[in-house]
């Protein structure tokens, strides 16, 4: 059984940390090798703490999807804002 030391307890947004760790592990090992135990170990919490936010793999995949679509929406908004600027301002944004 995995033991997590008290000094590794996560302070902050645990749900976000779980999603970020899952994305990192999917990129490293592929989606078929994703496990809550490994995610929990990476984040530094017990598996039961991770299961509190994501009771099963499907809910974790939904959470990852929502997170990534949120990032995509933010990038699209930023792009639209840049493209609505006059041409000289667009160049300044692109070059900086």
C-alpha positions in Angstrom: 0.0 0.0 0.0 1.2 3.5 -0.9 2.2 5.6 2.1 2.2 9.4 1.8 4.2 11.3 4.4 2.4 14.0 6.4 4.8 16.7 5.0 3.8 15.9 1.4 0.2 16.8 2.0 -1.1 19.0 -0.8 -2.2 22.5 0.0 -4.1 24.3 -2.7 -6.4 23.3 -5.5 -6.2 19.5 -5.3 -8.6 18.9 -8.2 -6.5 21.1 -10.5 -3.3 19.3 -9.3 -4.9 15.9 -10.1 -5.9 17.0 -13.6 -2.5 18.5 -14.3 -0.8 15.3 -13.1 -3.1 13.2 -15.2 -2.3 15.2 -18.3 1.4 14.9 -17.6 1.1 11.1 -17.1 -1.0 10.6 -20.2 1.6 12.5 -22.3 4.3 10.3 -20.8 2.7 6.9 -20.7 -0.4 7.1 -22.9 -4.1 7.0 -21.7 -4.2 3.2 -21.3 -1.7 3.4 -18.4 -3.3 6.1 -16.4 -4.1 5.2 -12.8 -5.4 7.1 -9.8 -2.7 5.5 -7.7 0.1 6.9 -9.8 -1.6 10.3 -10.1 -2.0 10.4 -6.3 1.6 9.5 -5.8 2.7 12.3 -8.2 0.5 14.9 -6.4 1.5 13.6 -3.0 -1.8 12.6 -1.6 -3.5 9.3 -0.8 -5.6 7.6 -3.6 -8.7 8.1 -1.5 -8.1 11.9 -1.6 -8.0 11.8 -5.4 -11.1 9.6 -5.5 -12.9 12.2 -3.5 -12.8 14.5 -6.6 -12.9 11.8 -9.3 -14.7 8.6 -8.2 -13.8 6.8 -11.4 -11.7 7.0 -14.5 -14.6 8.3 -16.6 -15.1 11.3 -14.3 -11.4 12.0 -14.4 -11.4 11.9 -18.2 -14.4 14.3 -18.2 -12.5 16.6 -15.9 -9.5 16.6 -18.1 -11.7 17.3 -21.2 -13.4 20.2 -19.4 -10.0 21.6 -18.4 -8.5 21.3 -21.8 -11.5 22.8 -23.6 -11.4 25.7 -21.1 -7.8 26.3 -22.0 -8.7 26.2 -25.7 -11.5 28.7 -25.2 -9.1 31.0 -23.4 -6.6 30.8 -26.3 -9.4 31.5 -28.8 -10.5 34.6 -26.9 -7.0 35.8 -26.7 -6.6 35.3 -30.5 -9.8 37.1 -31.3 -8.7 40.0 -29.1 -5.3 40.2 -30.8 -6.9 39.9 -34.3 -9.3 42.8 -33.6 -6.5 45.2 -33.0 -5.1 47.5 -35.8 -2.4 45.8 -37.9 0.5 47.7 -36.3 -0.7 46.5 -32.8 -1.0 42.9 -34.1 2.6 43.0 -35.2 3.7 44.4 -31.8 1.8 41.6 -30.0 3.2 38.9 -32.3 6.8 40.2 -32.1 6.8 40.7 -28.3 
